[in-house]
Amino acid sequence: MKIEIFDSTLRDGAQGEGISFSADDKLKILQRLDAFGVDYVEAGNPGSNPKDMEFFRKAAKLKLKNAKPVAFGSTRRKSITAEEDENLAALLEADTEYVAVFGKSWLLHVETILGTTPEENLNMISDTVAFLKSKGKKVIFDAEHYFDGFRDNAEYAIKVLQTAEKAGASVLVLCDTNGGCFPDEIAETTAKSKAAVGAKIGIHCHNDSGCAVACTMAAVKAGAAHVQGTFIGIGERCGNTNLSTVIPNLQLKMGLDCVPKHSMQSLTETARYIAEIANIKLTGTMPYVGGNAFGHKGGMHADGVAKNPKTFEHIEPEKVGNERSFLLSEVSGRSTVLSKLEAFDRKLDKNSPETMRIMERLKKLESRGYQFEAAGASFELLVLKELGRFTPFFNIEHFHVISTQNYEIEGVEKANAMVKIKVGEEYEITADEGDGPVNALDRALRKALEVFYPKLRKMHLVDYKVRVIAAGDSTAAVTRVLIESTDGKSVWTTVGASKDIIDASLIALLDSIEYFLHNK
């Protein structure tokens, strides 16, 4: 059975806090979603945003293989004709084969928000769909607040669907706009609604009660064959149904066709690409695509996975383009270290001199404040160095940082950094300014290294965490710094520890750069 995937990252997702896409951002995401194999990409409301109209003009020139761009709008306003409605005219101007229009299905909204009668609301829906159909458009009708409306007056909610269907809508989407429903209500209402119409039923859930994915799954089991959401769950308030979770649930767990089979292996890469453009950090615990989705920490868990991954993994991480990781900590046990070492040399065992040397090195570093649980890149560099398999790309000969605080302007802190590096037999000395000492040091170091390694321009920091871990020494306490970096495709984390926060930051920063240069 085929389940249509309708992605609203560029429209509903853009309504999330802190999200703002340029027209070029939207084009990049559209092309990536097309390559992944989604059926529809709802890309904006041309009637309310000139930037969206610019996007549709540019999108029309693309040669897309799978995704159909969709323009979004509302039914005509009350007391005017469809021909007179400016928003509908903008939908036509967007020149997309498919359009999505929403209409009210809850009498509370009809009477208090639209300020009209139930009969006029039905006329608005009918006129809008029929008008767009007469202009050659294929119409997807979103029944807004459908589940609240059905709970309040099921007869009227179903009448809304039947009206849209009779006017020519090809898909009738049931929207849990408030995001407050539970899966059992979604399933029951979807089944009853599907029985009352002949058109394809869709589902659109928000995550305000934390049930968007579960509700979507329940709707599909009840007969919905069209699923709407955003690829990484972004959206207004608590977000929308997370398609990077729903798609593998449907395709890998339920055996339904959503996207081409080969696309599943690029699920994680696609999610991280969209997060990068949206300028947000992908949650490590996000199912399937998160950095910790297949991370094992407990000694018993790690030992079990090392013997047979099925013991503590519901699917193989490779199926969704992710990878297994073993987190080093006080509860990991030696089996975790050995499991990670197998990636470097399968001949190593617990009695190998190299293993014992690495274990001893880890103990010493942990006693100095290091922790490698979340810093896999630093651990990999440590192992490579202990095995004699790492050749340094550069050496820092000297660095100097000066930081100043402007107390007249609250929060304004500027710093200057100077670094001298050596690459081979060549030297480079550079200086730069930044917002604080770490940023200044990062900028100066990059400026120097990019002379020799231009590809470093692809890499940047996405997160910086500081933790004081030995408070007993007061201002001389040991500080641990974690730096998360990305090149837009993969993400890695490094660690540094020192009584000097600048030194700790520099250690983590250098590890991040060396990891990138070694692996890219």
C-alpha positions as CSV (number, residue, x, y, z in Angstrom):
1,M,0.0,0.0,0.0
2,K,1.3,3.5,-0.9
3,I,1.2,6.2,1.7
4,E,1.6,9.7,0.2
5,I,4.1,11.9,2.1
6,F,3.3,15.6,2.3
7,D,6.1,17.7,3.8
8,S,5.3,21.1,5.2
9,T,8.8,22.1,6.5
10,L,8.8,25.2,4.3
11,R,5.3,26.3,5.4
12,D,4.2,25.0,8.7
13,G,7.8,24.4,9.8
14,A,8.7,28.0,9.1
15,Q,6.2,29.0,11.7
16,G,8.4,27.5,14.5
17,E,10.2,29.8,16.8
18,G,13.5,31.0,15.5
19,I,13.0,29.6,12.0
20,S,13.3,31.8,9.0
21,F,14.0,30.5,5.5
22,S,15.2,32.6,2.6
23,A,13.9,31.7,-0.9
24,D,17.2,30.0,-1.6
25,D,17.0,28.1,1.6
26,K,13.6,26.8,0.5
27,L,14.9,25.8,-2.9
28,K,17.7,23.8,-1.3
29,I,15.4,22.0,1.0
30,L,12.9,21.4,-1.8
31,Q,15.6,19.7,-3.9
32,R,16.8,17.6,-1.0
33,L,13.2,16.4,-0.2
34,D,12.7,15.7,-3.9
35,A,15.9,13.6,-3.9
36,F,14.7,11.8,-0.8
37,G,11.4,10.9,-2.5
38,V,8.6,12.8,-0.8
39,D,5.4,13.2,-2.9
40,Y,4.5,16.8,-2.0
41,V,6.3,19.8,-0.6
42,E,4.1,22.6,0.7
43,A,6.2,25.6,0.3
44,G,4.4,28.6,1.5
45,N,1.4,31.0,1.2
46,P,1.9,33.2,-1.8
47,G,-1.1,35.3,-0.8
48,S,0.5,36.5,2.4
49,N,4.3,36.5,1.7
50,P,6.0,38.0,-1.4
51,K,9.1,35.9,-0.6
52,D,7.0,32.7,-1.2
53,M,5.9,34.0,-4.6
54,E,9.6,34.5,-5.5
55,F,10.3,30.9,-4.4
56,F,7.5,29.5,-6.6
57,R,8.8,31.3,-9.6
58,K,12.3,29.8,-9.1
59,A,10.9,26.4,-8.2
60,A,9.1,26.2,-11.5
61,K,12.4,26.1,-13.3
62,L,13.7,23.1,-11.4
63,K,13.6,19.6,-12.8
64,L,12.1,17.7,-9.9
65,K,11.7,13.9,-10.1
66,N,9.4,13.1,-7.2
67,A,8.2,16.1,-5.2
68,K,5.3,18.3,-6.4
69,P,5.5,21.9,-5.0
70,V,2.2,22.9,-3.3
71,A,1.0,26.4,-2.8
72,F,-1.1,27.0,0.4
73,G,-4.0,29.2,1.1
74,S,-7.4,29.5,2.7
75,T,-11.0,29.4,1.4
76,R,-12.4,32.6,0.0
77,R,-13.4,35.3,2.4
78,K,-17.1,35.5,3.4
79,S,-19.5,37.6,1.4
80,I,-17.3,37.8,-1.8
81,T,-16.9,35.5,-4.8
82,A,-14.0,33.2,-5.4
83,E,-13.1,35.3,-8.4
84,E,-12.8,38.4,-6.3
85,D,-10.6,36.8,-3.6
86,E,-7.0,38.1,-3.8
87,N,-5.6,35.1,-1.9
88,L,-7.0,32.7,-4.5
89,A,-5.6,34.8,-7.3
90,A,-2.2,34.5,-5.6
91,L,-2.6,30.7,-5.5
92,L,-3.2,30.7,-9.2
93,E,-0.3,33.0,-9.8
94,A,2.0,30.5,-8.0
95,D,1.4,28.3,-11.0
96,T,1.7,24.9,-9.1
97,E,-0.2,21.8,-10.2
98,Y,-1.4,21.2,-6.7
99,V,-2.8,23.6,-4.2
100,A,-3.7,23.1,-0.5
101,V,-6.5,25.1,0.9
102,F,-7.8,25.0,4.5
103,G,-11.4,25.5,5.7
104,K,-13.1,25.5,9.0
105,S,-14.7,22.3,10.3
106,W,-15.3,23.4,13.9
107,L,-18.4,25.5,14.5
108,L,-16.7,27.4,17.2
109,H,-14.3,28.8,14.6
110,V,-17.0,29.3,12.0
111,E,-19.0,31.5,14.3
112,T,-16.3,33.2,16.5
113,I,-13.3,33.5,14.1
114,L,-14.9,33.8,10.7
115,G,-18.1,35.4,12.1
116,T,-20.3,33.7,9.7
117,T,-23.0,31.0,9.5
118,P,-22.5,27.3,9.1
119,E,-24.1,27.4,5.7
120,E,-21.9,30.3,4.4
121,N,-18.8,28.4,5.6
122,L,-19.9,25.4,3.5
123,N,-20.4,27.7,0.5
124,M,-16.9,29.2,1.0
125,I,-15.4,25.7,0.9
126,S,-17.5,24.6,-2.1
127,D,-16.9,27.8,-4.1
128,T,-13.1,27.8,-3.4
129,V,-12.5,24.1,-4.4
130,A,-14.7,24.4,-7.4
131,F,-13.0,27.6,-8.6
132,L,-9.5,26.2,-8.3
133,K,-10.6,23.0,-10.0
134,S,-12.1,25.0,-12.9
135,K,-8.6,26.6,-13.3
136,G,-7.0,23.2,-13.7
137,K,-5.7,22.8,-10.2
138,K,-5.6,19.6,-8.1
139,V,-6.9,20.5,-4.7
140,I,-5.9,19.1,-1.3
141,F,-8.4,20.2,1.3
142,D,-7.2,20.7,4.9
143,A,-10.1,20.4,7.3
144,E,-8.8,22.7,10.1
145,H,-9.5,21.7,13.7
146,Y,-11.3,18.7,12.4
147,F,-11.0,16.5,15.5
148,D,-12.2,19.3,17.8
149,G,-15.0,20.0,15.3
150,F,-16.0,16.3,15.1
151,R,-16.1,16.0,18.9
152,D,-18.3,19.1,19.1
153,N,-20.6,18.3,16.1
154,A,-19.7,15.2,14.1
155,E,-22.5,15.7,11.6
156,Y,-21.2,19.2,10.6
157,A,-17.6,18.1,10.4
158,I,-18.4,15.3,8.1
159,K,-20.6,17.7,6.0
160,V,-17.5,19.8,5.6
161,L,-15.6,16.9,4.1
162,Q,-18.5,15.9,1.8
163,T,-18.8,19.5,0.6
164,A,-15.1,19.6,-0.3
165,E,-15.2,16.2,-2.0
166,K,-18.3,17.1,-4.0
167,A,-16.6,20.3,-5.2
168,G,-13.6,18.3,-6.5
169,A,-11.0,17.9,-3.7
170,S,-8.8,14.8,-4.3
171,V,-7.5,14.5,-0.8
172,L,-9.4,15.4,2.4
173,V,-7.0,16.0,5.3
174,L,-8.1,15.7,8.9
175,C,-6.2,18.2,11.0
176,D,-5.5,18.0,14.7
177,T,-4.6,21.6,14.6
178,N,-4.5,22.1,18.4
179,G,-2.5,18.9,18.8
180,G,-4.4,17.8,21.8
181,C,-5.9,14.5,20.7
182,F,-4.8,11.0,21.8
183,P,-4.3,8.1,19.3
184,D,-7.5,6.3,20.2
185,E,-9.7,9.3,19.3
186,I,-7.7,9.9,16.1
187,A,-8.2,6.3,15.0
188,E,-11.9,6.2,15.8
189,T,-12.7,9.6,14.1
190,T,-10.6,8.8,11.1
191,A,-12.3,5.5,10.5
192,K,-15.8,7.1,10.8
193,S,-14.8,9.9,8.5
194,K,-13.3,7.6,5.9
195,A,-16.6,5.6,5.8
196,A,-18.5,8.8,5.0
197,V,-16.6,9.9,1.9
198,G,-15.0,8.3,-1.1
199,A,-11.9,10.6,-1.5
200,K,-8.5,9.8,-0.1
201,I,-8.1,10.7,3.6
202,G,-5.1,12.5,5.0
203,I,-3.8,13.2,8.5
204,H,-2.1,16.4,9.8
205,C,-1.1,16.4,13.5
206,H,0.5,18.8,15.8
207,N,2.6,17.7,18.8
208,D,1.1,19.7,21.7
209,S,0.4,16.6,23.8
210,G,3.5,14.8,22.6
211,C,1.4,12.4,20.5
212,A,1.7,13.6,16.9
213,V,3.7,10.6,15.6
214,A,1.5,8.1,17.5
215,C,-1.7,9.9,16.3
216,T,-0.4,9.8,12.7
217,M,0.3,6.1,13.0
218,A,-3.2,5.5,14.4
219,A,-4.7,7.4,11.5
220,V,-2.9,5.4,8.9
221,K,-4.0,2.1,10.6
222,A,-7.6,3.5,10.5
223,G,-7.4,4.2,6.7
224,A,-5.5,7.4,6.1
225,A,-3.3,7.2,3.0
226,H,-1.8,10.7,3.0
227,V,0.5,11.9,5.8
228,Q,1.4,15.5,6.5
229,G,4.2,16.7,8.7
230,T,7.6,18.4,8.8
231,F,10.8,16.4,8.2
232,I,12.4,17.1,11.6
233,G,9.2,18.0,13.5
234,I,9.6,21.7,13.6
235,G,6.5,23.9,13.6
236,E,4.4,26.3,15.6
237,R,4.3,25.8,19.4
238,C,5.4,22.2,20.0
239,G,5.9,21.4,16.4
240,N,4.3,19.0,13.8
241,T,4.4,15.3,13.2
242,N,8.1,14.4,12.7
243,L,8.3,12.7,9.3
244,S,11.8,11.4,9.9
245,T,10.2,9.3,12.6
246,V,6.9,8.5,10.8
247,I,8.4,7.4,7.5
248,P,10.7,4.7,8.9
249,N,7.9,3.6,11.2
250,L,5.5,3.1,8.3
251,Q,8.1,1.7,5.8
252,L,10.4,-0.4,8.0
253,K,7.9,-1.4,10.7
254,M,4.6,-1.7,8.9
255,G,5.8,-2.6,5.4
256,L,4.1,0.4,3.7
257,D,5.5,2.2,0.7
258,C,6.3,5.9,1.5
259,V,9.5,6.7,-0.3
260,P,11.9,4.7,-2.7
261,K,13.6,1.9,-0.7
262,H,17.1,3.3,-1.4
263,S,16.1,6.6,0.1
264,M,15.8,5.2,3.6
265,Q,19.6,5.0,3.8
266,S,19.8,8.8,3.4
267,L,17.2,9.5,6.1
268,T,19.7,10.7,8.7
269,E,21.7,12.8,6.2
270,T,18.5,14.5,5.0
271,A,17.4,15.3,8.5
272,R,20.8,16.8,9.4
273,Y,20.9,18.8,6.2
274,I,17.5,20.4,6.9
275,A,18.5,21.1,10.5
276,E,21.7,22.8,9.2
277,I,19.8,25.1,6.9
278,A,17.2,25.8,9.5
279,N,20.1,26.7,11.9
280,I,18.9,24.4,14.7
281,K,20.5,21.6,16.6
282,L,19.1,18.2,15.8
283,T,18.1,16.6,19.1
284,G,20.4,13.7,20.0
285,T,17.5,11.6,21.2
286,M,15.4,12.0,18.1
287,P,14.3,8.5,16.9
288,Y,16.2,7.1,14.0
289,V,18.2,10.2,13.0
290,G,19.5,11.5,16.4
291,G,23.1,11.3,17.3
292,N,22.2,9.1,20.3
293,A,19.5,7.0,18.6
294,F,21.8,4.0,18.5
295,G,24.1,5.0,21.4
296,H,24.8,2.5,24.1
297,K,26.2,3.4,27.5
298,G,25.3,0.8,30.2
299,G,27.9,-2.0,30.4
300,M,25.3,-4.7,30.0
301,H,23.7,-3.0,27.1
302,A,27.0,-2.4,25.3
303,D,28.1,-5.9,25.9
304,G,24.8,-7.3,24.6
305,V,24.9,-5.2,21.4
306,A,28.6,-6.2,20.8
307,K,27.5,-9.8,20.9
308,N,24.2,-9.4,19.0
309,P,22.8,-5.9,18.0
310,K,19.3,-7.2,18.1
311,T,19.5,-7.5,21.9
312,F,19.2,-3.7,22.4
313,E,18.4,-2.2,18.9
314,H,15.0,-2.3,17.2
315,I,16.5,-1.9,13.7
316,E,20.0,-1.8,12.2
317,P,21.2,1.8,12.2
318,E,22.5,1.4,8.7
319,K,19.0,1.1,7.4
320,V,18.4,4.8,8.1
321,G,21.9,6.0,7.4
322,N,22.8,6.4,11.1
323,E,25.5,4.6,13.0
324,R,26.0,2.7,16.3
325,S,28.0,4.3,19.0
326,F,29.3,3.1,22.4
327,L,29.4,5.8,25.0
328,L,32.4,5.8,27.4
329,S,31.5,6.4,31.0
330,E,31.9,5.1,34.5
331,V,29.1,2.6,33.8
332,S,30.3,1.4,30.4
333,G,32.8,-1.3,31.3
334,R,35.8,-2.6,29.4
335,S,33.6,-4.2,26.8
336,T,32.5,-0.8,25.6
337,V,36.1,0.3,25.0
338,L,36.9,-3.0,23.3
339,S,33.8,-2.6,21.1
340,K,35.0,0.8,20.0
341,L,38.5,-0.4,19.4
342,E,37.3,-3.1,17.0
343,A,36.6,-0.3,14.5
344,F,40.3,0.4,14.4
345,D,41.7,-3.1,14.6
346,R,39.8,-6.4,15.0
347,K,42.9,-8.1,16.2
348,L,42.9,-6.2,19.4
349,D,41.6,-7.9,22.5
350,K,41.5,-7.1,26.2
351,N,45.0,-8.4,26.7
352,S,46.6,-6.6,23.8
353,P,49.4,-4.1,24.8
354,E,47.7,-1.4,22.8
355,T,44.4,-2.0,24.6
356,M,46.0,-1.8,28.0
357,R,47.9,1.3,27.0
358,I,44.7,3.0,25.7
359,M,42.8,2.0,28.9
360,E,45.5,3.5,31.0
361,R,45.5,6.7,29.0
362,L,41.8,7.0,29.4
363,K,42.0,6.6,33.2
364,K,44.6,9.3,33.4
365,L,42.7,11.7,31.3
366,E,39.4,11.0,33.2
367,S,41.3,11.7,36.4
368,R,42.2,15.1,35.0
369,G,38.5,16.0,34.1
370,Y,38.1,14.5,30.7
371,Q,35.0,12.5,29.8
372,F,34.6,10.8,26.4
373,E,31.0,9.7,26.7
374,A,29.7,12.4,24.3
375,A,33.1,13.2,22.6
376,G,33.5,10.4,20.2
377,A,35.7,12.4,17.9
378,S,38.2,13.1,20.7
379,F,38.2,9.4,21.6
380,E,38.9,8.4,18.0
381,L,41.9,10.8,17.8
382,L,43.2,9.4,21.1
383,V,43.1,5.9,19.8
384,L,44.7,6.8,16.5
385,K,47.5,8.6,18.2
386,E,48.1,5.7,20.7
387,L,48.2,3.2,17.7
388,G,50.6,5.4,15.8
389,R,48.1,6.0,13.0
390,F,47.8,9.8,13.2
391,T,50.0,12.3,11.5
392,P,49.6,15.9,12.9
393,F,48.4,18.4,10.2
394,F,49.9,21.4,12.1
395,N,51.4,22.6,15.3
396,I,50.6,25.7,17.3
397,E,53.8,27.5,18.1
398,H,52.2,30.3,20.1
399,F,48.9,31.9,20.8
400,H,47.8,35.0,22.8
401,V,44.3,36.2,23.7
402,I,43.2,39.6,25.0
403,S,39.6,40.1,26.2
404,T,37.9,43.3,27.1
405,Q,34.5,44.0,28.6
406,N,32.5,47.2,27.8
407,Y,30.6,47.8,31.0
408,E,28.7,50.7,29.5
409,I,27.0,48.4,27.0
410,E,25.7,45.4,28.9
411,G,26.7,42.0,27.4
412,V,29.3,43.5,24.9
413,E,32.5,41.6,25.2
414,K,35.2,41.8,22.5
415,A,38.4,39.8,22.3
416,N,41.5,39.7,20.1
417,A,43.5,36.6,19.4
418,M,46.9,36.0,17.7
419,V,48.1,32.6,16.7
420,K,51.3,31.3,15.1
421,I,51.1,27.9,13.5
422,K,53.6,25.6,11.7
423,V,52.6,23.4,8.8
424,G,55.5,21.3,7.5
425,E,58.3,23.8,7.3
426,E,56.1,26.9,6.8
427,Y,54.7,29.3,9.4
428,E,51.7,31.5,9.4
429,I,50.9,34.2,11.9
430,T,47.3,35.7,12.0
431,A,45.1,37.7,14.3
432,D,41.4,38.3,14.5
433,E,38.6,39.7,16.7
434,G,35.6,37.8,18.1
435,D,32.7,37.9,20.5
436,G,34.6,36.6,23.4
437,P,38.0,34.9,23.7
438,V,37.0,31.5,22.4
439,N,35.3,33.0,19.3
440,A,38.4,35.2,18.6
441,L,40.7,32.2,19.0
442,D,38.6,30.1,16.7
443,R,38.6,32.8,14.0
444,A,42.3,33.5,14.2
445,L,43.2,29.8,14.1
446,R,40.9,29.2,11.1
447,K,42.3,32.2,9.3
448,A,45.8,30.8,9.6
449,L,44.9,27.2,8.8
450,E,42.7,28.0,5.8
451,V,45.9,29.2,4.0
452,F,46.9,25.5,3.9
453,Y,43.6,23.8,4.2
454,P,40.8,25.7,2.4
455,K,38.3,22.9,3.0
456,L,38.1,24.1,6.6
457,R,35.6,26.8,5.3
458,K,33.0,24.0,5.2
459,M,33.3,23.3,8.9
460,H,31.8,25.4,11.7
461,L,30.9,25.1,15.4
462,V,27.2,24.5,16.3
463,D,27.4,24.1,20.1
464,Y,29.7,25.0,23.0
465,K,29.2,23.7,26.5
466,V,31.2,24.4,29.6
467,R,31.1,22.6,32.9
468,V,33.0,23.2,36.1
469,I,33.8,19.8,37.5
470,A,36.0,20.4,40.6
471,A,34.4,23.2,42.5
472,G,36.4,22.6,45.6
473,D,39.3,24.6,44.1
474,S,37.0,27.6,43.6
475,T,38.4,29.8,40.7
476,A,41.1,27.3,40.0
477,A,38.6,24.5,39.4
478,V,38.9,22.2,36.4
479,T,36.7,23.2,33.5
480,R,35.5,20.7,30.9
481,V,34.6,22.0,27.5
482,L,32.5,20.2,24.8
483,I,32.5,21.5,21.3
484,E,30.1,20.2,18.6
485,S,31.0,20.8,15.0
486,T,29.5,20.1,11.6
487,D,30.4,20.3,7.9
488,G,26.7,20.2,7.0
489,K,26.6,16.5,6.5
490,S,28.0,15.0,9.7
491,V,28.3,16.1,13.3
492,W,31.1,15.4,15.7
493,T,31.9,16.3,19.3
494,T,35.3,16.9,21.0
495,V,36.4,17.6,24.6
496,G,39.0,19.5,26.4
497,A,39.7,19.9,30.2
498,S,41.9,22.3,32.0
499,K,42.0,24.7,35.0
500,D,42.1,27.4,32.3
501,I,38.9,27.7,30.3
502,I,40.7,29.1,27.3
503,D,43.1,26.2,27.3
504,A,40.3,23.7,27.6
505,S,38.5,25.4,24.8
506,L,41.6,25.3,22.6
507,I,42.1,21.6,23.2
508,A,38.6,20.8,22.2
509,L,38.8,23.2,19.2
510,L,42.1,21.6,18.0
511,D,40.6,18.1,18.3
512,S,37.6,19.2,16.2
513,I,39.8,20.7,13.4
514,E,42.2,17.7,13.4
515,Y,39.2,15.3,13.3
516,F,37.8,17.1,10.3
517,L,41.1,17.2,8.4
518,H,41.8,13.5,9.1
519,N,38.3,12.3,8.1
520,K,37.4,14.6,5.3
